[in-house]
């Protein structure tokens, strides 16, 4: 079952920092040339959904790891929903576009922090259903 508190809290964190980037995982530079360490210390990813979830949860992270399993558990998402959310493809993105949360399901790399937060809130309120 989705952890509504966690989904909304991570959405708040993303909006507060106004930083979101799904274009790379762990500490490899993203397409903008930014590394996780430059974005947010040791979040473990380059400010993507999993990274911000781990920051919110206070998880022990290292820059050479992408802690998606820990983030999935914190958010209370099933594997299929989490994979879609974290890796930028599939049902979550299609449903977000269909609901008007994001303009285009085919270009997750271009979503803003506000749109990323809106996706998490749509998961929390059931607009985007979870597989768990």
ZITACOR-V73942 format. One record per helix or strand. SS is the DSSP state (H for helix, E for strand). FROM is the first residue (numbers start at 1). LEN is the number of residues. If there is no record, write none. Layout:
BEGIN
ss=SS from=FROM len=LEN
ss=SS from=FROM len=LEN
END
This chain:
BEGIN
ss=H from=4 len=14
ss=H from=36 len=5
ss=H from=49 len=9
ss=H from=68 len=8
ss=H from=79 len=9
ss=H from=91 len=8
ss=H from=108 len=3
ss=H from=113 len=13
END
